[in-house]
Amino acid sequence: MSMKQMLLLPAALLACCALAACTQAPAAPSDDPSSAPVTPVASVPQEQEQEPEKTEDEKEDTVMDQLYVADAARYRGTVTSIDTGSDGEVTYCLAAFPGSGLAEQLTAVFTDSSRTSFELSSVREGDHLEVFYHPAGEADGELPGQKVIAANKLLPADMVYYNGILVERQEREDGSVDLVMVPLDTPAENRQDPMVQFVFHTGTDTQFRLSQEALTEGVELNIYHKGISTRSIPPQGVALEVRPLQ
């Protein structure tokens, strides 16, 4: 092959390739969606699950702090009746929990100067209140309504009071004691059963209305506690006040 023919051969090959590319028929579109080109899409973060909105009463209980008046009398009782006088003062009749050592009933009068940790208009019969007041004397042989200085709304009385029998006093390393209790109607042969017991922890914040020596097996006690307990057997809670059952 001559030199001239060798130089013309690459040009001929390039021309043939270009012609083949131009005359090649385009591929028919496929009906299979899996053959379509895929465009990468950034993952969308899942929307964070929202907590259910609290009711007004729940907001009220968690936002406002409990009030305390150091130099005043204190009474805890369940509302049995509500009355609004012509002067706008609201009077509540409160009944104490049996065995709590408080007067059986108290008439609490709320005035414009009374402070509360809740909306007074939200109170209904059956609510459990704690009121602070300066005791008023008798007038013409009748006990007048006690004007409230401050008040709190509490958990229901049967959730924060416990009447029972002490079956064991357990000493702790820090000097405090645990009180193992059973309900008042528990037969003697069942009092060691953990299924009917309730353990109350005491500490420096616990107010005892009886001597430590009086905490003996078989004594009947009224315990005011926090109203929450563990799910253990027996359940355990924290005692705030301990007194002889009256």
Secondary structure, DSSP 8 states (H G I E B T S, - for coil): --HHHHHHHHHHHHHHHHHHHHHS------S-GGGS-------------------HHHHHHHHS-----TTSEEEEEEEEEEEE-TTS-EEEEEE--TTSSS-SEEEEEE-TT-EESS-GGG--TT-EEEEEE-----BTTB---EEEEEEEEES-HHHHEEEEEEEEEEE-TTS-EEEEEEETT--GGGTT-TTT-EEEE--TT-EESS-GGG--TT-EEEEEE-S---SSSS-EEEEEEEEE--
